[in-house]
Amino acid sequence: MTERDQQAAPALAGVLFDMDGLLVSTESTWFAVECEIMAGLGAAWGPEHQAALVGGQLRHSAQYMLRVAGDPDLPVEQLEQALIEGMVSHLRREPVGWMPGAAELVADVTGAGLPVALVSSSLRVVVDAVLDSIGHEHFAVTISADDVVATKPHPEPYLSAARALGVEAGDCVALEDSATGSASARAAGCVVVAVPSVGTVDPDEVDAVVGSLTGVDVGWLRALLQARQGRGPAVGLTRP
């Protein structure tokens, strides 16, 4: 790439954050709600079950839970509602904690004048319960499962977020904690940073994998995007 091409190539235009397990520590809340529901159904529930649901759709989670419970005579819609109500109840009565380094990275990104979007597979009522705790003002755009036709791993959530920000998805970095979410962001054309929380993410399917957001900053995100676009040296799979 020539120097002129390097100067003309787009810079980092926006940063897109997943919510559960990436931005805020709500995976433990989901697990607690799932355990309560499964206990009521007389079924065991463990971390291996939780890992199977990370980043997935609510309907998939409810169907999976019913199968684990031995397919009781319970409508899947009723279990979905129990999950939603349980989450909102927990989130409204307990403080929502940021994941390590997340609040600092959001502040660094917004301080650099870059737009920030929240892109979640959770329903709007759950997203709003989280935002009521950590602050709506951090995000120019928020996308929930209610705002799209197809949820993750389909690219629509990330394409919708980039469109709402007025930028190209390929000029954005997306941060995810799950394989499902990472697939969605990658399919949309984003540069993808995976921060696995409960499950695992194949490093060959993303642009970088880090253990936490602690120490990740705008400069590193910019360098990662430039490396992806061929405008800078390769950036390693660990944070600086």
C-alpha positions in Angstrom: 0.0 0.0 0.0 1.4 3.4 -1.0 1.7 6.3 1.4 -1.2 8.1 -0.3 -3.3 4.9 0.1 -2.4 4.8 3.8 -3.4 8.4 4.3 -6.7 7.9 2.4 -7.7 4.7 4.2 -10.4 5.2 6.9 -9.4 5.5 10.6 -11.2 4.0 13.6 -14.8 5.3 13.3 -16.5 3.7 16.3 -16.3 1.1 19.0 -19.0 -1.5 19.5 -19.4 -3.3 22.8 -21.3 -6.4 23.7 -23.0 -6.2 27.1 -23.4 -9.4 29.1 -20.0 -10.8 30.2 -18.0 -8.2 28.2 -19.1 -4.8 29.4 -20.8 -5.8 32.7 -20.6 -8.8 34.9 -24.2 -10.0 34.4 -23.3 -13.6 33.3 -23.3 -14.5 37.0 -26.8 -13.0 37.3 -28.0 -15.0 34.3 -26.6 -18.1 35.9 -28.3 -17.4 39.2 -31.7 -16.9 37.5 -31.2 -20.1 35.4 -30.4 -22.0 38.6 -33.5 -20.8 40.3 -35.7 -21.7 37.4 -34.1 -25.1 37.0 -34.4 -25.9 40.7 -38.1 -25.2 40.4 -38.2 -27.7 37.6 -36.3 -30.2 39.7 -33.3 -30.3 37.4 -29.6 -29.8 38.0 -27.9 -26.9 36.3 -24.1 -26.2 36.2 -21.4 -24.1 34.6 -21.3 -26.4 31.6 -24.9 -25.6 30.9 -24.3 -21.9 31.3 -21.4 -22.0 28.8 -23.7 -23.6 26.2 -25.9 -20.5 26.3 -23.5 -17.6 26.4 -24.2 -15.1 23.7 -27.2 -17.0 22.4 -30.9 -16.1 21.7 -33.4 -16.2 24.5 -35.6 -18.8 22.7 -32.6 -21.0 22.3 -31.8 -20.7 26.0 -35.3 -21.6 27.0 -35.5 -24.6 24.7 -32.1 -25.8 25.9 -33.2 -25.5 29.5 -36.4 -27.4 28.8 -34.4 -30.3 27.2 -32.1 -30.4 30.2 -35.1 -30.5 32.5 -36.5 -33.5 30.6 -39.0 -31.6 28.5 -41.6 -30.8 31.2 -45.1 -29.7 30.2 -44.1 -26.1 30.2 -44.6 -23.7 27.3 -41.3 -22.3 26.1 -42.8 -18.8 26.1 -43.5 -19.2 29.9 -39.9 -20.1 30.5 -38.7 -17.2 28.4 -40.9 -14.8 30.5 -39.5 -16.3 33.7 -35.9 -15.7 32.5 -36.7 -12.1 31.6 -38.6 -11.3 34.9 -35.9 -13.0 36.9 -33.1 -11.0 35.3 -34.9 -7.6 35.6 -35.7 -8.4 39.3 -32.1 -9.2 40.0 -30.8 -6.2 38.1 -33.2 -3.8 39.7 -32.2 -4.7 43.3 -28.5 -5.3 42.9 -25.8 -3.0 41.6 -24.5 -3.9 38.2 -20.8 -4.2 38.1 -18.5 -3.3 35.2 -16.1 -6.0 34.0 -12.4 -5.2 34.7 -11.2 -2.4 32.5 -14.5 -1.9 30.8 -15.5 1.5 32.4 -12.0 2.8 31.7 -12.0 1.7 28.1 -15.5 3.3 27.5 -14.2 6.5 29.0 -11.1 6.4 26.9 -13.0 5.9 23.7 -15.6 8.6 24.4 -12.8 10.9 25.6 -11.2 10.5 22.2 -14.4 11.7 20.5 -15.3 8.3 19.1 -18.9 7.1 19.1 -19.8 4.1 21.2 -22.6 1.6 20.7 -23.9 -1.2 22.9 -24.9 -4.3 20.9 -26.7 -7.0 22.9 -28.6 -10.2 22.4 -30.7 -9.4 25.5 -34.2 -7.9 25.2 -34.7 -4.2 25.6 -36.1 -4.5 29.1 -32.9 -6.2 30.3 -30.6 -3.8 28.4 -32.5 -0.8 30.0 -32.2 -2.3 33.5 -28.5 -2.5 33.0 -28.2 1.0 31.6 -30.3 2.4 34.4 -27.5 1.2 36.7 -24.3 2.0 34.7 -25.6 5.0 32.8 -27.3 5.5 29.4 -25.1 8.4 28.6 -22.1 6.3 27.7 -23.6 5.1 24.5 -24.7 7.0 21.4 -26.6 3.9 20.2 -28.0 0.8 21.9 -29.1 -2.3 20.0 -31.1 -5.0 21.8 -32.8 -8.2 20.5 -36.0 -6.2 20.1 -34.4 -3.9 17.6 -33.4 -6.5 15.0 -35.1 -9.2 13.0 -32.1 -11.6 13.3 -29.9 -11.7 16.4 -26.4 -12.9 16.9 -24.6 -14.8 15.2 -26.3 -13.0 12.3 -24.5 -9.8 11.4 -27.6 -7.6 11.6 -27.1 -6.4 15.2 -23.6 -5.0 14.4 -24.6 -3.7 10.9 -27.6 -1.9 12.6 -25.3 -0.4 15.2 -22.8 0.9 12.7 -25.6 2.3 10.5 -27.1 4.1 13.4 -23.7 5.6 14.2 -23.4 6.7 10.6 -20.2 4.7 10.0 -19.1 1.6 8.2 -18.9 -1.6 10.2 -15.5 -2.3 8.6 -14.1 0.8 10.2 -15.2 -0.3 13.7 -13.8 -2.5 16.4 -16.3 -4.8 18.1 -15.5 -6.3 21.5 -17.2 -9.6 22.4 -17.0 -12.3 25.1 -18.6 -15.2 23.2 -18.1 -17.2 20.0 -21.6 -16.4 18.9 -21.2 -12.7 19.3 -17.8 -12.7 17.7 -19.2 -14.5 14.7 -21.9 -11.8 14.4 -19.3 -9.0 14.5 -16.9 -10.7 12.1 -19.8 -11.4 9.6 -20.6 -7.7 9.7 -17.1 -6.8 8.8 -15.9 -5.4 12.1 -12.5 -5.9 13.5 -13.2 -8.3 16.5 -11.5 -8.4 19.9 -12.6 -11.4 22.0 -12.5 -11.3 25.8 -13.8 -14.8 26.7 -15.7 -14.9 30.0 -17.6 -18.2 30.4 -17.1 -20.0 27.1 -14.2 -20.1 24.7 -13.5 -18.3 21.4 -11.3 -19.7 18.6 -8.5 -17.2 18.2 -8.4 -18.0 14.4 -12.0 -16.6 14.1 -11.2 -13.1 15.6 -8.5 -10.5 15.2 -7.3 -10.5 18.8 -8.0 -12.3 22.1 -7.3 -10.7 25.4 -7.8 -11.9 29.0 -9.6 -8.8 30.1 -10.1 -5.2 29.0 -7.6 -3.9 31.6 -4.9 -2.1 29.8 -6.8 -2.0 26.4 -7.0 1.6 25.1 -7.9 3.5 22.0 -4.4 3.5 20.7 -4.3 -0.3 20.7 -7.7 -0.5 19.1 -6.5 1.9 16.4 -3.4 -0.1 15.8 -5.4 -3.3 15.5 -7.7 -1.8 12.9 -4.7 -0.4 10.9 -3.1 -3.8 10.9 -6.3 -5.4 9.7 -6.5 -2.8 6.9 -2.8 -3.3 6.0 -1.8 0.1 7.2 0.4 -0.8 10.1 2.5 -3.6 11.7 0.8 -6.8 12.9 -0.7 -6.5 16.4 -0.3 -9.5 18.7 -3.0 -11.6 20.2 -2.3 -10.2 23.6 -3.0 -6.7 24.8 -0.1 -4.3 25.3 
